[in-house]
Amino acid sequence: MHEAERSLFDLRRGRTLHVTNGSGQAADDAILMAPVEGLTPRALEQLRGSDRPLRLAVTHHRAHAMGLTSAPASGPVPDRSTGRNTGDVSLGLNGETSPDQILRLSSGLGRHASDAFDLRAASASEIGGLTLARLGQLLPAVVSVPLDRAGADALDRPLANGAILSVSTEQIAALAGNVRVEVTHVSDGPVPLEEAEDARFVCFREANGILEHVAILIGVREHWPDPVPVRLHSACLTGDLFGSLRCDCGQQLRGSLRVFAARGGGVLLYLAQEGRSIGLGNKLRAYALQQEGLDTVDADCTLGFGADERRYDAAVAMLRLLQLERIQLLTNNPEKVRALEAGGIDVVDRQPLYGTLNRHNLPYVKAKVHRAGHWLAEMLTGPIRAD
C-alpha cells in the first residue's frame, strides 16, 4: 500500500503515473496517466511522447451526463475495492487537444454523440487511475496512453530514478478497499466559543495521514445528559466560515452549539468532508453548474461523482475513542443514523436542525428532501427570508 499512498500524493501534484494491472513493468494493461485536474502542457506532451493515442477515462456518472451511456447517473457506485468495471468508460481523444479542452470535456455541460469518440469500457488500469483521483478529491477523470513493450522499455530510466512512480491496480484496490478507518488522538486544548465558553477541541488524524477531524466537546463531561447530544458536521468553508446563503450548514453548526450549551453539554464532530467529500475545488465547480440550472445532486454527478461520497467510519471511530455509545443525534440525514447504528453506536433519539430558507438555498434544501431523502419537509413549509 506504500506505493499507492505515494502515488496519491504524486497525483495531487499533477505528476504522471505508471499504472499496471498486475505485477511488474511488463504487466498487461499498463498505462501512463495524469489527472485532468491540474493537467499541464508539459504532462500532456510527456504522454504524447509515447506515440500512442491519448485516452480520457471518466466515471459512469460522468459518461451518463455526457449522453454516452443509458445508465442513470444516480445508479450504483462502481466497486472501487475490486476494480471491476461497472460503467466507467474510456474515450479516444483525437487532434491537438489542450489541457483546457480536456478539462471542459471532463466537467462541463453538454451531451455528445457516442460515435464522436472511440468509446470503450475503461480498462482495469484506467479504473485504478480514477480511483486514485477520487481518493485524492480530484476531478474523477484521467488522461492516459496504453503502453506496449517498447513504451514500457522507454520508462526504464524514469522508473528507476523515481521520476515516475509505478503502482499496480492491486495496490490501489488495497488502498481503496481499506474501509475500516482508524483514527489517532493528536492533540487537544481549550477553545472558548461565543456560543459555549466551556469548549475543548480534540484533533484526530486518520491512520493514513491524509485527513484530520476535530471533536468539539462542550461542557463538563460529568454533567453531560444521557443520551449525549452529538452532531456530525461535514466541513463547509463557504457556509461555516463565510455565511454562504447557498446552504444551511453554518446555521446548523452554530445551532447545534447552542443546543449543547442549553442542555449542559454535547459533542460536535467536525469532519473533513468538504462538499460531501468531493473537495473544495469540485464543490466550487458544482456551484458553477448549479448556476446553469442543475440541482446539487445532478451537479455532483455531472462532475463524475455519486450523489453523496461521504462515509462515517471516522465518526464511529472518534465516538468510540471518546467512549460515547449512547447518543442523541442532531441531524436531518437518515444516512448518518444508519451509519452510526451499523458501527455499533446506539442512536437513542434524533433531533432535527433547521436553518432559514432564502431564495439562494431553497433549491438546495428541496434537492436534499426530494433527491436524498433528508428529513427537511417541515423546513420547506416555513417562510422564505426576504433579501
SEFIMAR-295691 format. One record per residue: residue in three letters; x, y, z of N, C-alpha, C, O in turn. Coordinates in steps of 0.02 Angstrom, whole numbers, plus 50000, padded with zeros to 5 digits. Each point is the difference from the previous one (the first is absolute). Layout:
N
ALAXYZXYZXYZXYZ;...
This chain:
387
MET500414994050000499595006050000500435006350000499765005449985;HIS500884993850032500455005850003500035003549932499965006149997;GLU500104990149949500035003049933499355003649983500015005349969;ALA499434991850051499355003249986499945006650036499755004949971;GLU500464995450091499975006350037500465005349969499815005849996;ARG500794992149983500455004749966499715002349933500065005849981;SER499624989649984499715001849935499435005050009499905004449957;LEU499734995050098499475004850013500305007050010499715004949976;PHE500854995550058500345006450010500255002849933499915005949986;ASP500394989849972500245002249935499435002349956500075005049963;LEU499374991450039499435001949958499745006950019499835003949956;ARG500144997650108499775006650022500485005549980499815005949997;ARG500814992349988500485004849975499975000749924500375004049971;GLY499204992049997499945000449927500514996049963500085001049939;ARG500294994650094500524996249968499724993849964499474997550018;THR500895000249932499794994049964500174993850042500475000050039;LEU499124994849952500104993750035500004994349950499695000449947;HIS500664994350071499994993849963499564995150038500144998250057;VAL499314999649912499524995550033499984993549962499924999949939;THR500144994650097499994993349970499444995950029499825000850058;ASN499934994749902499504995250024500364993450013499974995549959;GLY500365004150097500404994150016500675002350026500105005950012;SER500354989449997500655001750028500525000549945499974996549950;GLY500505008150059500545000649952499855005249947499425001449985;GLN501105001349986499935005449951499694997649936499685003849964;ALA500404989750020499744997349937499304997050009499764996449956;ALA499915005250100499344997250012499515002449947500095005249969;ASP499384990950021499495001849951499665006550020499985001950058;ASP499735001549891499575005750012500375005750034499705003750039;ALA500944997249948500395005450031499855006549964499915000249939;ILE500065005250100499895006649972500465005150033500254998950055;LEU499865006549910500305006050029499445005150004499675001349950;MET500225001750109499415004150009500165006250040500505000450036;ALA499055004549957500045006250039499295002350015499554998649961;PRO500345004950095499335002450017499805005849954500425004049980;VAL498944996450005499765005749960500055006450041500185005249974;GLU499664994450091500075005950042500735001750009500404995950023;GLY499785010149958500705002150005500434997649943500615000450003;LEU499074996949944500384997549943500395005849967499715005149983;THR500934993950008500435005349971500194998049929499994994149982;PRO500185010949976500244998449933500604995350002500084995749956;ARG500355005050094500594995750006499804992750012500264995549968;ALA499265003450078499774993250013499664997149938500084994049985;LEU499555010149979499664997749940500514998049947499914995049965;GLU500615008950028500524998449952500374993750020500224996149957;GLN499865002950109500324993950023499604993849981500274994949982;LEU499075005850022499574994549979500024999049925500044994449975;ARG499945011149988500014999649927500664997249974500044997349945;GLY500495003450096500654997749978500054992649988500484997649970;SER499034998750054500014992749991499764998049930500044994149982;ASP499715010849980499744998749932499414995250001499874996649950;ARG499795003050105499394996050004499405004850007500095005750023;PRO499324992149958499415004550003499815001850072500004995750044;LEU499845010749966499775002350065499294997550013499584999849955;ARG500294998450108499334998050019499795003750064500425001750042;LEU498934999449964499725003350059499544995150035499524997649969;ALA500615000950093499574995650040499585004150047500255004550034;VAL499094994149967499535003550044499564994850034499934994449976;THR499755007650079499564995550037499344999049963499845003649953;HIS499784991450070499364998749967499515005750012499555001149960;HIS500535002650096499585005950012500135005249946499535002949972;ARG501114998450015500175005049949499804997749930499755004049960;ALA500354989650026499814997449934499255000949987499805001749945;HIS499804997250107499285001049992499845007349988499585001749958;ALA500755002850080499885007249992500205002349930499705004849974;MET500784992049995500225001749933499554997049946500085001549941;GLY499454994250079499564996949952500314993949967499764997949947;LEU500774999350082500354994449969499744993350023500144994949967;THR499505004950089499724993750025499285001150021499795005750011;SER499844988949995499315000550021499924998850074499455000750027;ALA501094997450007499964998650071499855006550038500335005049987;PRO499194995050059499855006150037500595002250042500354995950029;ALA499745010649975500565002850038499944998650074500495000250037;SER498904998349986499904998550071500044992650014499814997750054;GLY500444998549899500044992750008500564998050047500295004350033;PRO499864989249971500494997550048500695003049988500215000949943;VAL500145000550111500695002449995500444994149980499914994550026;PRO500565006549928500454994649980500364997050060500175003450048;ASP499964990149947500334996450053500745001649999500384997049962;ARG499835007950079500695002449998500484995350035500605000349987;SER499164995350056500454995650036500224994149958500534997150012;THR499075001149938500184994349957500265002149932500314996149965;GLY499555010250016500215002349934499554997449945500165000949941;ARG499284995950076499564997449948499665005749963499755004750031;ASN500244995049903499705005349960499254999550001499714995249974;THR499965009750057499285000050002499715006149965499455002250016;GLY500925000549935499735005549962500485005649983499845004249959;ASP500764996050071500485005049982500214999049927500044994349976;VAL500105011249989500144999449929500655003549982500265004150038;SER500004994249903500625002949974499855002749930499714996549958;LEU500495009850031499875003349936500655001349964500495002150031;GLY499524996749905500585001849960500005007549987499495002849981;LEU501085000550030500065007249988500375001149935500564997849991;ASN499115005649963500285001249934500245007249994499715004550031;GLY500794996749929500235006849986500455002850054500184996550048;GLU499995009849945500445003450047499595002850058499895006050004;THR499894989650039499575002150056500435003250055500504997250021;SER499295008650002500375003750051499744998050070499474997150006;PRO500925004650047499764998650068499325003250014499584996950032;ASP500315009349945499365003350012499434996549964499454999350027;GLN500674998449912499484996349964499834993550034499414998150005;ILE501094998450020499884993750035499625001250064499564996150018;LEU500615009350018499645001650062499275001449985499564997750037;ARG500305006249911499305001449983499634993649980499424999150018;LEU500914996649945499694993749981499864995650060499524996150000;SER500885004550052499944995850059499525002750053499804996350045;SER500015010149950499615002950055499455004849978499595001950042;GLY500385000049895499515004949979499334996949981499934993949994;LEU499595010549997499344997849977500034998349925500455002349965;GLY499074993950012499974998349930500014992549989500354996350034;ARG499265001549917499974993049983500364998849934500055004549958;HIS500214989550034500434998449944499764993649966499744995650034;ALA500355004049902499844993949964500544994750014500595001549996;SER499194992550020500484994850017500464998349942500574997950011;ASP499205003249927500434998349943500525005549986500404999449954;ALA499605005950088500515005249992500664997850032500515003249990;PHE499474991550049500594997550034500094992649987499534996549980;ASP501085001250030500114992850004499824997950071500425000050045;LEU498944998349964499724998850066500104992750020499804995549963;ARG500505003450095500124993250025499874999850075499975005250033;ALA499954988849993499994999250072500695001750027500514998049970;ALA499525005550085500655001750030500374993750020499704995250025;SER500955004849964500414994350019500105000050076499845004950034;ALA500414989549991500134999650073500495005350022499935002850054;SER500584998649906500495005150018499695006949999500165004250043;GLU499404997249909499665006449998499545000850061499965005450029;ILE499704989249989499575000250059500425001450062499795003650046;GLY500814993549956500465001450055500185007350004500015002950054;GLY500125000249889500145007249999499415004150024500095004850037;LEU499314993449942499405003550022499914999250076499795004750034;THR500364989449991499944998850072500475004650039499805002950050;LEU500814997749927500485004550033499765007249998500065003650050;ALA499674998549893499765006949994499445001350050499985005350032;ARG499564990049975499455000950047500265000150072499785004150040;LEU500694991449976500284999950068500355006550016500005002350057;GLY500305000849893500355006350009499555006149994500245005650002;GLN499104993349991499515005449992500165004549941499885006050001;LEU500414990949947500095003449936499414998649955499604995550014;LEU500345008349932499494998549950500124992849976500554998449979;PRO498944997350024500104992949982500044999149924499534997549969;ALA501035004350003500134999249929500754999849990500365004150030;VAL499884991249929500724999449989500144999249926499614996949963;VAL500955005950015500244999249931500554994850001500435000050044;SER499554995449907500504994750001500194998049929499665001749952;VAL500884994650044500204996649938500154992850017500344998650050;PRO499424996649910500184993050011500734998949981500265003349955;LEU500064992250080500714998749988500104993049971499774995050028;ASP500585004749917500214993549973500704998550028500255003650044;ARG500064991249931500654998050026500525005649991500395001350046;ALA499605001849895500485005349987499885006050046500475003050026;GLY498894998749985499845005550044500214998650072500225004550035;ALA499694989249986500214998150068500755000450007500255002350052;ASP500124995649897500735000250002500255007250006500505001350033;ALA499155003349934500215007050002499945003150069500295005250015;LEU499324991550029499915002650068500514997350049499995001850059;ASP500464993849917500494996950045500375005150042500044999450061;ARG500235005749906500415004950037499585004350047500175000550058;PRO499275002749919499615004250047499714996050057499915002750055;LEU499934990949934499754995950055500564998450049499904999950060;ALA500694998849913500574998150042500235005950043500184999050059;ASN499825007149913500245005750039499445003650039500135005150032;GLY499274992249965499455002850039499665005949969499585003150032;ALA500594998649906499665005649967499274998549988499585004550001;ILE500274989149987499314997749992499894994250048500414995450003;LEU499055004850034499844994750048499554994949967499555001749962;SER500584991950052499584994649975499584997250056500234999050056;VAL499134999749929499544997250049499554995049964499835001049942;SER499984993750092499584994949969499275000950021499855003250050;THR499714994049910499295000350017499864996450066499545001950037;GLU500844992949978499914996550064500165004550059499654999950050;GLN500885004149943500195004650054499485005550008499835002050056;ILE499915000449888499485005150003499374997250032499685003350042;ALA500134990649939499404996950027500084998950075499515000650037;ALA501104997649986500114999150071499905006550038499725000050055;LEU500525005549916499925006550032499275002050002499755002350051;ALA499904996949893499295001949997499564995350041499495002150028;GLY500714991649976499594995050035500105000050075499654996450036;ASN500835007549988500125000350072499485004550032500165005650021;VAL499224992049983499455004350021499975000950075499665004550025;ARG500704991350012500005000950073500485005750018500614999249994;VAL499115006350027500405005950015500224999950073499594999150045;GLU501055001649966500285000750067500215007350009500325002949956;VAL499524999950101500215006950015500414999950064499904995850044;THR500565008849960500425000650060499925007150027499925004849963;HIS500114995750103499985006450033500655003749988500544997250010;VAL499415009049967500605004049985500145005050055500555000250027;SER498955003849990500095005150051499335002650022499494998649967;ASP500495005350087499375003250020500175006150042500545000750027;GLY498965003749977500105006150039499355003850007499554999149959;PRO500405005250091499395004050011499945005549948500485003449984;VAL498914997549990499865005449952499315002850018499494997549977;PRO500495007850064499345002950017499665002949938500315003649960;LEU499054994750032499625002149942499465005150020499815000450058;GLU499965003449893499475004950013499374996650024499675002550045;GLU500174991749926499394996450020500104995850063499524998350034;ALA501114999949981500144995750057500735001150022500464997749967;GLU499635005850089500675001650021500394993950024500604999649992;ASP499044995650037500324994050026500044994849944499614995349998;ALA500875005749958500074995549942500734997649995500475003750015;ARG499604990349962500664997149990500044996849932499554996249981;PHE500975005249981500104997249933500494994150005500535000550031;VAL499274993949939500434994049998500124998349927499534998749963;CYS501115001250018500184998649930500164992649991500384997050039;PHE499335000049909500124993049982500284999749929499825004149958;ARG500614991150030500274999049933499894992849978500114995350038;GLU499665003949899499914993349974500684996649992500515003349990;ALA499494990050016500634996350002500425000949937500614999650004;ASN499075001849939500395000949938500315007049997500375001549953;GLY499485002850095500315006550003499705005249954500265005649997;ILE499214992849967499735004649950499525005150030500075006049988;LEU499454991650051499475004450025500055000950076500194995450036;GLU499635010649987499945001450071499295002350016499705003849961;HIS500044993950095499335001950022500045002850071500494998750035;VAL499015005049985500015003250066499364998450037499465000449972;ALA500614997950092499434999350044499985006050046500505001750032;ILE498925001749970499925005850045499574997750058499414998549991;LEU500895001450068499664997650060499745006250038500405004250021;ILE498954996149988499685005750034499804997950071499674994950009;GLY500525009250040499804998650069500454994950035500484997549970;VAL499365001150092500364995150041499714993149988499394999150007;ARG501034996249976499764993349982499554997050054499494996849985;GLU500695004150079499604997150054499305002850003499554997050030;HIS500345008949938499345003250002499624999049934499455002749992;TRP500834993649961499664998949937499354996150011499984995550042;PRO499505006149921499384996250005500084993049970500474998749963;ASP499074996950054499994993349972499324999049965499485000550033;PRO500524998249902500584999149956500345006649983499705005450005;VAL500944994249977500405005949986499815002949931500004996449950;PRO499835010050047499865003149934500635000149957500535002250023;VAL499424995649915500574999649955499785002649931499454998649977;ARG501005005249992499895002449931500594997849957500585001350018;LEU499294995349926500524998849949499945005549949499495000649966;HIS501025003550028499975005749956500564999749948500594999950017;SER499214999849920500494999949946500255007149987499615004649995;ALA501054996150000500305006549990499715003549939499914997049947;CYS499945009450062499735004149945500305007050006499745004250036;LEU500814996849930500355006450004499555005949984500005005050036;THR499614994449910499595005649978499445001650049499865005850013;GLY499834989050015499455001250046500215001150072499755004650032;ASP500724991349992500205000450071500395006450014499895003250052;LEU500564998749903500455005650013499745006649972500065005350031;PHE499644994349908499825006249966499245001349998499785005049974;GLY499834990450054499285001150003499664999849933499535003949988;SER500694991649968499684999449934499254999050006499764996250042;LEU499875007349915499284999249999499784994249957499404998549995;ARG501074998049973499834994649955499834993650038499684995649972;CYS500525003850091499864994050040499795002150070499985005950016;ASP499864989150025499805001450069500534997350049499854999250060;CYS500754999449916500514996750041500215004350060500044997650056;GLY500115008849931500225004250055499475000750054500175000150059;GLN499205000449921499475000650049499934993650041499885000250060;GLN500204994049907499984993750037500584999350048499924997550056;LEU500675004749923500584999750043499905004050064500074997450055;ARG499755008949937499915004350059499384998150040499985000750061;GLY499514996849904499404997850036500154994050044499734999650056;SER500684995849922500164994150040500405002150062499904997350055;LEU500565007649938500385002350058499535003250051500114999250061;ARG499395004449916499525003050047499604994650036499855000750059;VAL499974994049905499644994450032500434996950055499764998650055;PHE500885000249929500444997050050500065004450062499964997550057;ALA500125009149933500075004550057499375000050042500045000250062;ALA499384999749906499375000250037499874993550038499685000150053;ARG500574994349921499864993650032500544997750047499964994550028;GLY500565009649981500524998250048500594996449970500434997650036;GLY499595001949897500594997049968499814995849940499424998749987;GLY501094999349977499924996049940500644999849960500505003050020;VAL499484993649924500604999049959499845001349927499514997449974;LEU500905006749994499955001249928500624997049967500565001850017;LEU499334993749936500554997249961500045003949935499564999549958;TYR500985004250033500105004149940500434995949952500604999350010;LEU499074998149938500314995049956500265003249936499675004349971;ALA500924993650007500315002749940499674996949938500294995749967;GLN499105006650019499604997349945499705005749958499415000049985;GLU501025004649996499775005949963499624997949937500234995849962;GLY499185007250028499614998749940499764992849995500004997149946;ARG499795000150110499814992850003500574995649975499904995149965;SER500715006850055500624996349988500245000249928500344995549978;ILE499475009749984500295000849933500565005250001500345001049950;GLY499755002450106500535005050006499775007049979499525000849964;LEU500845004250061499805006949988500025001849926499545003349975;GLY500984994649989500055001749929499414997449961499715003749959;ASN500104990150053499434997249963499345002950025499525000549961;LYS500445001350102499405003250025499875006649964499435001649983;LEU501105002350005499925006349964499814998749927499615003849971;ARG500664990850000499784998249932499254998350001499645001949954;ALA500144994650097499294998250005499585006350008499455000349972;TYR500795004650065499635006350007499915003349932499465002749985;ALA501064997249975499955003149933499484996449958499635003149963;LEU500344990250043499494996249963499305001550027499525000049961;GLN500425001150104499355001750028499765006849973499395001049993;GLN501075003549993499815006449970499704999049930499635004249975;GLU500564990149994499734998449933499334996450004499714998349949;GLY500045000450112499344997050008499984993150030499454997450011;LEU501124999550002500004993350030499895000450075500185005050031;ASP499524989849998499964999950073500654997050027500434998049962;THR499635001950105500644998050031500194992849984500594998449993;VAL498914997250001500154992949985500234999349927500514996949987;ASP499125006049967500194999449929500665003449986500384997849956;ALA499775007650079500645003449990500584995450019500494999549963;ASP499464997250094500534995450021500074994249951500564998149983;CYS498884999249995500024994349953500295002249933500344996149967;THR499525010050012500275002649937500765000350003500344999149949;LEU499935002150110500735000250008500304993050006500614999350001;GLY498964995650003500264993250003499954996850068500244994450009;PHE499445008950039499934997350067499314997050010499555001249960;GLY500384995050095499344997850021499635005650035500285005450011;ALA499104993350007499595005150032500285002150068499915005750021;ASP500434989850014500305001550065500594995350010499904993950006;GLU500705008849996500614996050004500234998850072500524997050011;ARG499105005450038500224999650069499954992950029499554996149982;ARG500915002550064499974994250043500065002650072500235005550011;TYR499564990350036500005002350070500404995450046499894999950060;ASP500574996349910500434995550040500425004050050500084997950057;ALA500185007849921500415004150045499595002550059500255000350056;ALA499135001649931499565002350055499894994550051500025001250060;VAL499854992749915499914994350046500624999050042499964999050061;ALA500635001149907500624999050036500125005550052500234998650055;MET499615007649928500085005550047499544999350060500215001150057;LEU499174997049931499534999050055500234994450047499925000550061;ARG500364994349909500244994550042500595002350043500034998350059;LEU500435005549911500575002450039499785004950055500325000450052;LEU499135003149935499725004550051499554996350049499735003050047;GLN500204990449943499604995750043499275002250003499695000450053;LEU500055001249888499305001949994499634994549962500134998749942;GLU499404998050092499644994549970499255001349994499674997149958;ARG500065007350085499295001849998499955007449985500245004250038;ILE499444997449905499995007049980499315002149976499594995949979;GLN500305010650024499445003249964500325003649941500415004450009;LEU499404993749931500325002749940499625006049973499404999649987;LEU500955006050006499705006049971500124999749925500545001649976;THR498944996549986500094999249928499334999949964499484998750030;ASN500555002749905499424999149956500154994649948499604998949955;ASN500974997850052500244995349950499924992850023500354997950047;PRO499214998349922499904993050022500624995749992500094995150037;GLU500355006649916500604996049989500475000450059500344995150016;LYS499695010550018500425000650059499754995450056500404996950034;VAL498955002849974499724995550050500174992849984500234996350043;ARG499685001749894500144993149980500744998450009500174994550023;ALA500275010149958500714998750003500244999150072500404995550014;LEU499365008650031500214999450070499734993650031500354996650037;GLU499025001949949499724993850027500354993949973500114995250036;ALA500075005049900500384994449971500694999450032500284994550002;GLY499995011050023500655000050032499964998350074500515000250035;GLY498904998249990499934998050070499855005550048500034999050061;ILE499815007049914499825005650043499244999950010499624999549952;ASP500165001050110499294999950016499715007049992500095004350043;VAL499554996849901499675006549989499324999650033499514997749970;VAL500455004650092499404999450040499455004749974499414998350003;ASP500795007549972499525005049979500315004349945500615000249992;ARG498965003249971500235004649948499655006650009499405000350012;GLN500985005149981499715006750004500155003649934500575000249979;PRO498925002749989500115003649937500365006650012499995002850054;LEU500334999649893500335006550001499785003849937500144997749945;TYR499525007950063499765003749943500345006849995500105003450050;GLY500084998449890500255006749987499435004349976499414998550010;THR500765007049957499515004749974500004999749924500535000349968;LEU498894999250002499954999849928500115006949970499775005050027;ASN500584995149916500055006249961500004997949926500014994149985;ARG499975010749971499934998449929500624996549973499974996749948;HIS500605003950087500614996749977500044992750021500234995849962;ASN499545002650099500064993150023499374995849990500004994050014;LEU499475009149962499384996249989500094994149953499774994550017;PRO500565006249925500114994249956500424994650034499894994149989;TYR500605008050052500434995350035499604995850050500074993950003;VAL499515009550036499594996450050499504995549965499894994350023;LYS499805008049923499534995849964500344993749974499724994550003;ALA500905006249971500364994249974500164995150056499974993949990;LYS500205008750069500154995550056499384996150021500054994250020;VAL499375008949975499384996650018499794995049947499884994150015;HIS500085008249923499714995949946500504995349967499804994949972;ARG500845006750030500504995849967500394995650050500204994449983;ALA499915008150078500414996450049499614997450060500274996650042;GLY499085005149962499594997350053500125002950069499844996850050;HIS500445009349954500125003150065499345002150032499525001649965;TRP500474998350101499405001850037499955007650008500125002750054;LEU499715000649892499975007349999499345002649973499935005949984;ALA499584989750009499365002049972499695005650040499695004649972;GLU500384995150095499705005250042500345006749988499675005250002;MET500994994749985500355006249985499735003349937499975006149995;LEU499854989749956499755002749937499325003550007499795003949957;THR499864994650098499355003250011500075006850034499515003750006;GLY501104998050015500125006250034500065005949953500004999149939;PRO500065006950089500065006149959500685000449965500494997250023;ILE499525006349921500635001249964500225007050016499645004949989;ARG500974995750038500255006550021500095004649941500274998149948;ALA499495007950059500095005049947500705002950004500275001050054;ASP500035000349888500675003049998499995007250022500525003350001;
